[in-house]
Amino acid sequence: MTTQTVLITGGAGFIGSHLADAFVARGDRVLVVDDLSSGRRAQVPAAAEFHQLDVRSEAAAKLVEGAGVHLLVHQAAQMDVRRSVRDPLFDADVNVLGSLNLLEAARRGGVRQVLFASTGGAIYGEQERFPAGEDHPLRPVSPYGVSKLAVERYLYFYHAAHGLDAVCLRYANVYGARQSPHGEAGVVAIFLDRLLAGEPATINGDGEQTRDYVHVADVVRANLAAAGRRGFAVYNVGTGRETSVVELYRLLAGAAGVELEPRFAPAKPGEQRRSVVDASRLAAELGVGELTELADGLRATAEWFRAAREANAGR
């Protein structure tokens, strides 16, 4: 395979760093762009070229335009749904204008393809079908969901007007090693951080709200499978299975080897009750194989969090 140049935004973050590892392993030249607002420099593979830049900056645009990039993997985002509600201007500045800054640079620089990290939950809003296929009505009820939908629409424009190939990957709730337990995203990481500290985690509401939990390794495989696909396409990336928060807590407590009952707190306003996506199109068209079983993925994630905790304690 001819070596390609792959630029990954958010490549020091949870999902982005796993993608950087995968494209390096594939033999590509990998450039990582991250402002380190939430990512960690230590997570960037040594073989990748690291650039500490904001996606909204002129410097980031110049890099995309002038570095001979073949594939732009756009993972960087303002990803806190609640912050998007509090500050929709900031959310749009990062997620919409930041993306447009990169897309204009990609157009000028002759980038062949963009892989875009979209959302399989917030973009659909309250679902009327379970699981939701890609043809489900798009009714986002948060500025975060609106911003992801806007970038999908812009990508279609850039494909139609400028011939830029693009794949929008609508991720379900991604979990796995390197996920941060801080902030509002990442309930698996938040729960494990508490349980491994010997403290019960808090469930908001009755705990019967459901999500579709997909392992980060499966997200990486979806991106690798989508790389090089011609045209414009949208794919859900999930398992098609709903898991309640109460059930997730039970599985994580077992994986962490602790017996602690959860605490309950009032429900968060505006939280979706059920969210699950149908990823059969991804499997049929891109050949992504068997997904990680939730119990297996949670067990492996718990082992990683335990090892990380022990390593930090030994410093």
C-alpha positions as a Markdown table, in Angstrom:
| # | Residue | x | y | z |
|---|---|---|---|---|
| 1 | Met | 0.0 | 0.0 | 0.0 |
| 2 | Thr | 1.3 | 3.5 | -0.9 |
| 3 | Thr | 2.0 | 5.6 | 2.2 |
| 4 | Gln | -0.7 | 8.2 | 2.8 |
| 5 | Thr | -0.6 | 11.3 | 4.9 |
| 6 | Val | -3.4 | 11.2 | 7.5 |
| 7 | Leu | -4.2 | 14.2 | 9.6 |
| 8 | Ile | -6.2 | 13.5 | 12.8 |
| 9 | Thr | -7.8 | 16.4 | 14.7 |
| 10 | Gly | -8.3 | 15.7 | 18.4 |
| 11 | Gly | -5.7 | 13.0 | 18.0 |
| 12 | Ala | -4.5 | 13.3 | 21.6 |
| 13 | Gly | -8.0 | 12.6 | 22.9 |
| 14 | Phe | -9.8 | 9.4 | 23.8 |
| 15 | Ile | -11.0 | 8.2 | 20.4 |
| 16 | Gly | -8.5 | 10.2 | 18.4 |
| 17 | Ser | -5.4 | 8.7 | 20.0 |
| 18 | His | -6.7 | 5.2 | 19.3 |
| 19 | Leu | -7.1 | 6.2 | 15.6 |
| 20 | Ala | -3.6 | 7.7 | 15.6 |
| 21 | Asp | -2.3 | 4.3 | 16.8 |
| 22 | Ala | -4.2 | 2.5 | 14.1 |
| 23 | Phe | -3.2 | 4.6 | 11.2 |
| 24 | Val | 0.5 | 4.6 | 12.3 |
| 25 | Ala | 0.2 | 0.8 | 12.5 |
| 26 | Arg | -1.2 | 0.8 | 9.0 |
| 27 | Gly | 2.0 | 2.4 | 7.8 |
| 28 | Asp | 0.7 | 5.9 | 7.1 |
| 29 | Arg | 2.3 | 9.2 | 7.9 |
| 30 | Val | 0.2 | 10.6 | 10.7 |
| 31 | Leu | -0.1 | 14.2 | 11.8 |
| 32 | Val | -2.0 | 14.9 | 15.0 |
| 33 | Val | -3.6 | 18.3 | 15.7 |
| 34 | Asp | -4.9 | 18.9 | 19.2 |
| 35 | Asp | -5.1 | 21.9 | 21.4 |
| 36 | Leu | -4.7 | 19.7 | 24.6 |
| 37 | Ser | -7.8 | 21.3 | 26.2 |
| 38 | Ser | -8.9 | 17.8 | 27.0 |
| 39 | Gly | -6.5 | 15.5 | 25.2 |
| 40 | Arg | -3.1 | 14.3 | 26.6 |
| 41 | Arg | 0.2 | 14.7 | 24.8 |
| 42 | Ala | 1.3 | 11.3 | 26.3 |
| 43 | Gln | -1.4 | 9.5 | 24.3 |
| 44 | Val | -0.1 | 10.6 | 20.9 |
| 45 | Pro | 2.0 | 7.8 | 19.4 |
| 46 | Ala | 5.7 | 8.5 | 19.1 |
| 47 | Ala | 5.7 | 7.9 | 15.4 |
| 48 | Ala | 3.1 | 10.6 | 14.8 |
| 49 | Glu | 3.9 | 14.3 | 14.2 |
| 50 | Phe | 2.2 | 16.4 | 16.9 |
| 51 | His | 1.0 | 19.9 | 16.4 |
| 52 | Gln | -0.6 | 21.8 | 19.3 |
| 53 | Leu | -3.2 | 23.8 | 17.5 |
| 54 | Asp | -6.8 | 25.0 | 17.8 |
| 55 | Val | -8.9 | 23.8 | 14.8 |
| 56 | Arg | -10.2 | 27.4 | 14.5 |
| 57 | Ser | -6.7 | 28.8 | 14.0 |
| 58 | Glu | -5.0 | 30.0 | 10.8 |
| 59 | Ala | -2.1 | 27.7 | 11.7 |
| 60 | Ala | -4.3 | 24.6 | 11.6 |
| 61 | Ala | -5.7 | 25.6 | 8.3 |
| 62 | Lys | -2.2 | 26.1 | 6.8 |
| 63 | Leu | -1.2 | 22.7 | 8.0 |
| 64 | Val | -4.2 | 21.0 | 6.4 |
| 65 | Glu | -3.6 | 22.9 | 3.2 |
| 66 | Gly | 0.1 | 22.6 | 2.9 |
| 67 | Ala | 1.1 | 19.2 | 4.4 |
| 68 | Gly | 0.1 | 17.0 | 1.5 |
| 69 | Val | -2.8 | 15.5 | 3.4 |
| 70 | His | -4.7 | 12.7 | 1.7 |
| 71 | Leu | -7.2 | 11.9 | 4.5 |
| 72 | Leu | -8.5 | 14.3 | 7.2 |
| 73 | Val | -10.0 | 12.5 | 10.2 |
| 74 | His | -11.9 | 15.1 | 12.1 |
| 75 | Gln | -12.5 | 14.1 | 15.7 |
| 76 | Ala | -11.9 | 17.4 | 17.5 |
| 77 | Ala | -15.0 | 18.9 | 19.0 |
| 78 | Gln | -16.7 | 20.7 | 21.8 |
| 79 | Met | -18.4 | 17.5 | 23.0 |
| 80 | Asp | -20.2 | 18.6 | 26.2 |
| 81 | Val | -23.9 | 18.6 | 25.5 |
| 82 | Arg | -24.8 | 20.6 | 28.6 |
| 83 | Arg | -22.1 | 23.2 | 27.8 |
| 84 | Ser | -23.6 | 23.5 | 24.3 |
| 85 | Val | -26.9 | 24.4 | 25.9 |
| 86 | Arg | -25.3 | 26.9 | 28.3 |
| 87 | Asp | -23.1 | 28.5 | 25.6 |
| 88 | Pro | -24.3 | 27.7 | 22.1 |
| 89 | Leu | -22.1 | 30.4 | 20.6 |
| 90 | Phe | -18.9 | 28.6 | 21.8 |
| 91 | Asp | -20.3 | 25.3 | 20.7 |
| 92 | Ala | -20.9 | 26.6 | 17.2 |
| 93 | Asp | -17.6 | 28.4 | 17.1 |
| 94 | Val | -15.6 | 25.2 | 17.7 |
| 95 | Asn | -17.8 | 22.6 | 16.0 |
| 96 | Val | -19.1 | 24.6 | 13.0 |
| 97 | Leu | -16.7 | 27.4 | 12.3 |
| 98 | Gly | -13.7 | 25.2 | 13.3 |
| 99 | Ser | -14.8 | 22.5 | 10.9 |
| 100 | Leu | -15.4 | 25.0 | 8.1 |
| 101 | Asn | -11.9 | 26.4 | 8.7 |
| 102 | Leu | -10.5 | 22.9 | 8.1 |
| 103 | Leu | -12.8 | 22.1 | 5.2 |
| 104 | Glu | -11.8 | 25.3 | 3.3 |
| 105 | Ala | -8.2 | 24.3 | 3.9 |
| 106 | Ala | -8.9 | 20.8 | 2.7 |
| 107 | Arg | -10.5 | 22.2 | -0.5 |
| 108 | Arg | -7.5 | 24.4 | -1.2 |
| 109 | Gly | -5.0 | 21.7 | -0.3 |
| 110 | Gly | -6.5 | 18.9 | -2.5 |
| 111 | Val | -7.4 | 16.6 | 0.4 |
| 112 | Arg | -9.1 | 13.5 | -1.0 |
| 113 | Gln | -11.4 | 12.5 | 1.8 |
| 114 | Val | -12.8 | 13.5 | 5.2 |
| 115 | Leu | -13.9 | 11.1 | 8.0 |
| 116 | Phe | -16.1 | 13.0 | 10.3 |
| 117 | Ala | -17.0 | 12.1 | 13.9 |
| 118 | Ser | -20.7 | 12.8 | 14.1 |
| 119 | Thr | -23.2 | 11.7 | 16.8 |
| 120 | Gly | -25.6 | 8.8 | 16.7 |
| 121 | Gly | -27.5 | 10.0 | 19.7 |
| 122 | Ala | -27.9 | 13.8 | 19.8 |
| 123 | Ile | -28.5 | 14.1 | 16.0 |
| 124 | Tyr | -31.7 | 12.0 | 16.2 |
| 125 | Gly | -33.2 | 13.6 | 19.3 |
| 126 | Glu | -36.1 | 11.7 | 20.9 |
| 127 | Gln | -36.4 | 8.6 | 18.7 |
| 128 | Glu | -39.6 | 7.3 | 17.2 |
| 129 | Arg | -38.0 | 4.1 | 16.0 |
| 130 | Phe | -35.7 | 1.7 | 17.9 |
| 131 | Pro | -33.0 | 1.3 | 16.9 |
| 132 | Ala | -32.7 | 4.4 | 14.7 |
| 133 | Gly | -31.4 | 3.9 | 11.1 |
| 134 | Glu | -29.6 | 6.5 | 9.2 |
| 135 | Asp | -33.0 | 7.5 | 7.6 |
| 136 | His | -34.5 | 8.3 | 11.0 |
| 137 | Pro | -35.8 | 11.9 | 11.2 |
| 138 | Leu | -33.0 | 14.3 | 12.4 |
| 139 | Arg | -34.4 | 16.4 | 15.3 |
| 140 | Pro | -31.5 | 17.4 | 17.6 |
| 141 | Val | -32.6 | 19.1 | 20.8 |
| 142 | Ser | -29.2 | 20.4 | 21.8 |
| 143 | Pro | -26.8 | 22.9 | 20.1 |
| 144 | Tyr | -24.2 | 20.1 | 20.1 |
| 145 | Gly | -26.5 | 17.9 | 18.0 |
| 146 | Val | -27.4 | 20.8 | 15.7 |
| 147 | Ser | -23.7 | 21.6 | 15.2 |
| 148 | Lys | -22.9 | 18.0 | 14.2 |
| 149 | Leu | -25.8 | 18.0 | 11.7 |
| 150 | Ala | -24.6 | 21.3 | 10.3 |
| 151 | Val | -21.2 | 19.9 | 9.6 |
| 152 | Glu | -22.7 | 16.8 | 7.9 |
| 153 | Arg | -24.6 | 19.2 | 5.6 |
| 154 | Tyr | -21.5 | 21.2 | 4.9 |
| 155 | Leu | -19.6 | 18.0 | 4.0 |
| 156 | Tyr | -22.3 | 17.1 | 1.5 |
| 157 | Phe | -21.9 | 20.6 | 0.0 |
| 158 | Tyr | -18.1 | 20.2 | -0.3 |
| 159 | His | -18.7 | 16.8 | -1.9 |
| 160 | Ala | -21.2 | 18.1 | -4.4 |
| 161 | Ala | -19.5 | 21.3 | -5.2 |
| 162 | His | -15.8 | 20.4 | -4.9 |
| 163 | Gly | -15.7 | 16.6 | -5.2 |
| 164 | Leu | -14.4 | 16.0 | -1.7 |
| 165 | Asp | -15.2 | 12.4 | -0.6 |
| 166 | Ala | -16.7 | 12.3 | 2.9 |
| 167 | Val | -18.0 | 9.7 | 5.4 |
| 168 | Cys | -19.9 | 10.9 | 8.4 |
| 169 | Leu | -19.7 | 8.3 | 11.2 |
| 170 | Arg | -22.5 | 8.7 | 13.8 |
| 171 | Tyr | -21.0 | 7.3 | 16.9 |
| 172 | Ala | -23.2 | 5.8 | 19.7 |
| 173 | Asn | -21.9 | 6.0 | 23.3 |
| 174 | Val | -18.2 | 5.1 | 22.9 |
| 175 | Tyr | -16.3 | 3.7 | 25.8 |
| 176 | Gly | -12.9 | 2.1 | 26.5 |
| 177 | Ala | -9.3 | 2.7 | 27.6 |
| 178 | Arg | -8.1 | 6.3 | 27.8 |
| 179 | Gln | -11.6 | 7.8 | 28.3 |
| 180 | Ser | -11.6 | 10.6 | 30.7 |
| 181 | Pro | -13.8 | 10.3 | 33.9 |
| 182 | His | -14.0 | 14.1 | 34.1 |
| 183 | Gly | -16.8 | 16.2 | 32.6 |
| 184 | Glu | -20.3 | 15.1 | 31.6 |
| 185 | Ala | -19.3 | 12.7 | 28.8 |
| 186 | Gly | -18.3 | 9.1 | 29.4 |
| 187 | Val | -20.5 | 7.4 | 32.0 |
| 188 | Val | -18.4 | 4.2 | 31.8 |
| 189 | Ala | -15.3 | 6.1 | 32.8 |
| 190 | Ile | -17.1 | 8.1 | 35.4 |
| 191 | Phe | -18.6 | 5.0 | 37.0 |
| 192 | Leu | -15.3 | 3.1 | 36.9 |
| 193 | Asp | -13.4 | 6.0 | 38.4 |
| 194 | Arg | -15.7 | 6.0 | 41.4 |
| 195 | Leu | -16.0 | 2.2 | 41.8 |
| 196 | Leu | -12.3 | 1.5 | 41.7 |
| 197 | Ala | -11.9 | 4.2 | 44.4 |
| 198 | Gly | -14.3 | 2.2 | 46.5 |
| 199 | Glu | -17.0 | 4.8 | 46.3 |
| 200 | Pro | -20.5 | 4.3 | 44.8 |
| 201 | Ala | -21.4 | 6.2 | 41.6 |
| 202 | Thr | -24.4 | 8.4 | 41.2 |
| 203 | Ile | -27.2 | 7.6 | 38.8 |
| 204 | Asn | -29.3 | 10.5 | 37.7 |
| 205 | Gly | -33.0 | 9.7 | 37.4 |
| 206 | Asp | -34.4 | 6.2 | 37.8 |
| 207 | Gly | -31.6 | 4.6 | 35.8 |
| 208 | Glu | -33.9 | 3.0 | 33.3 |
| 209 | Gln | -32.8 | 5.4 | 30.5 |
| 210 | Thr | -31.0 | 3.4 | 27.8 |
| 211 | Arg | -28.0 | 4.0 | 25.6 |
| 212 | Asp | -26.1 | 2.0 | 22.9 |
| 213 | Tyr | -22.5 | 1.4 | 24.2 |
| 214 | Val | -19.9 | 0.7 | 21.5 |
| 215 | His | -16.2 | -0.2 | 22.3 |
| 216 | Val | -13.6 | 2.2 | 21.0 |
| 217 | Ala | -11.9 | -0.7 | 19.1 |
| 218 | Asp | -15.0 | -1.1 | 17.0 |
| 219 | Val | -15.1 | 2.7 | 16.3 |
| 220 | Val | -11.5 | 2.4 | 15.1 |
| 221 | Arg | -12.4 | -0.5 | 12.8 |
| 222 | Ala | -15.3 | 1.5 | 11.3 |
| 223 | Asn | -12.9 | 4.4 | 10.5 |
| 224 | Leu | -10.4 | 2.2 | 8.9 |
| 225 | Ala | -13.1 | 0.5 | 6.8 |
| 226 | Ala | -14.4 | 3.9 | 5.7 |
| 227 | Ala | -11.0 | 5.3 | 4.7 |
| 228 | Gly | -10.8 | 5.4 | 1.0 |
| 229 | Arg | -14.5 | 5.1 | 0.3 |
| 230 | Arg | -15.5 | 7.2 | -2.7 |
| 231 | Gly | -18.5 | 9.5 | -2.6 |
| 232 | Phe | -20.5 | 10.8 | 0.3 |
| 233 | Ala | -22.0 | 8.4 | 3.0 |
| 234 | Val | -23.4 | 8.4 | 6.5 |
| 235 | Tyr | -23.1 | 5.4 | 8.8 |
| 236 | Asn | -24.2 | 4.7 | 12.3 |
| 237 | Val | -21.5 | 3.1 | 14.5 |
| 238 | Gly | -23.1 | 1.2 | 17.4 |
| 239 | Thr | -24.4 | -2.2 | 18.5 |
| 240 | Gly | -28.2 | -1.9 | 18.0 |
| 241 | Arg | -28.6 | -3.0 | 21.6 |
| 242 | Glu | -30.0 | -0.9 | 24.5 |
| 243 | Thr | -28.5 | -1.1 | 28.0 |
| 244 | Ser | -30.0 | 0.8 | 30.9 |
| 245 | Val | -27.9 | 2.8 | 33.2 |
| 246 | Val | -28.8 | 0.5 | 36.1 |
| 247 | Glu | -27.7 | -2.6 | 34.1 |
| 248 | Leu | -24.5 | -0.8 | 33.1 |
| 249 | Tyr | -23.7 | 0.0 | 36.7 |
| 250 | Arg | -24.3 | -3.6 | 37.7 |
| 251 | Leu | -21.9 | -4.8 | 34.9 |
| 252 | Leu | -19.2 | -2.3 | 35.9 |
| 253 | Ala | -19.4 | -3.1 | 39.6 |
| 254 | Gly | -18.9 | -6.8 | 38.7 |
| 255 | Ala | -16.0 | -5.9 | 36.3 |
| 256 | Ala | -14.4 | -3.8 | 39.1 |
| 257 | Gly | -14.9 | -6.5 | 41.6 |
| 258 | Val | -16.8 | -4.4 | 44.1 |
| 259 | Glu | -20.2 | -4.6 | 45.8 |
| 260 | Leu | -21.6 | -1.1 | 46.1 |
| 261 | Glu | -25.1 | 0.0 | 45.5 |
| 262 | Pro | -25.5 | 3.1 | 43.4 |
| 263 | Arg | -26.7 | 6.5 | 44.7 |
| 264 | Phe | -29.6 | 8.1 | 42.9 |
| 265 | Ala | -30.0 | 11.8 | 42.2 |
| 266 | Pro | -32.7 | 13.8 | 40.3 |
| 267 | Ala | -32.8 | 13.3 | 36.6 |
| 268 | Lys | -31.0 | 15.8 | 34.4 |
| 269 | Pro | -33.3 | 18.1 | 32.5 |
| 270 | Gly | -33.6 | 17.4 | 28.8 |
| 271 | Glu | -31.8 | 14.0 | 28.9 |
| 272 | Gln | -33.0 | 11.5 | 26.2 |
| 273 | Arg | -34.9 | 8.6 | 27.6 |
| 274 | Arg | -33.8 | 6.0 | 25.0 |
| 275 | Ser | -31.0 | 6.1 | 22.4 |
| 276 | Val | -29.9 | 3.2 | 20.2 |
| 277 | Val | -28.7 | 3.1 | 16.6 |
| 278 | Asp | -29.0 | 0.5 | 13.8 |
| 279 | Ala | -25.5 | -0.1 | 12.3 |
| 280 | Ser | -26.5 | -2.8 | 9.8 |
| 281 | Arg | -25.6 | -0.5 | 6.9 |
| 282 | Leu | -22.1 | -0.2 | 8.2 |
| 283 | Ala | -21.7 | -4.0 | 8.4 |
| 284 | Ala | -23.3 | -4.6 | 5.0 |
| 285 | Glu | -21.4 | -1.9 | 3.0 |
| 286 | Leu | -18.0 | -1.7 | 4.7 |
| 287 | Gly | -17.8 | -5.3 | 6.1 |
| 288 | Val | -17.1 | -4.3 | 9.7 |
| 289 | Gly | -17.3 | -7.7 | 11.5 |
| 290 | Glu | -18.4 | -8.9 | 14.9 |
| 291 | Leu | -18.6 | -6.1 | 17.5 |
| 292 | Thr | -17.1 | -6.4 | 21.0 |
| 293 | Glu | -19.6 | -7.9 | 23.5 |
| 294 | Leu | -20.5 | -5.3 | 26.1 |
| 295 | Ala | -19.5 | -7.5 | 29.1 |
| 296 | Asp | -16.1 | -8.3 | 27.5 |
| 297 | Gly | -15.5 | -4.6 | 26.6 |
| 298 | Leu | -16.4 | -3.4 | 30.1 |
| 299 | Arg | -14.1 | -6.0 | 31.7 |
| 300 | Ala | -11.1 | -4.9 | 29.5 |
| 301 | Thr | -11.9 | -1.3 | 30.2 |
| 302 | Ala | -12.0 | -1.9 | 34.0 |
| 303 | Glu | -8.6 | -3.7 | 33.8 |
| 304 | Trp | -7.1 | -0.7 | 32.0 |
| 305 | Phe | -8.6 | 1.8 | 34.5 |
| 306 | Arg | -7.3 | -0.3 | 37.4 |
| 307 | Ala | -3.8 | -0.5 | 35.9 |
| 308 | Ala | -3.8 | 3.3 | 35.3 |
| 309 | Arg | -4.9 | 3.9 | 38.9 |
| 310 | Glu | -2.1 | 1.7 | 40.2 |
| 311 | Ala | 0.5 | 3.3 | 38.0 |
| 312 | Asn | -0.6 | 6.8 | 39.2 |
| 313 | Ala | -0.5 | 5.6 | 42.8 |
| 314 | Gly | 3.1 | 4.4 | 42.4 |
| 315 | Arg | 4.4 | 7.7 | 41.2 |
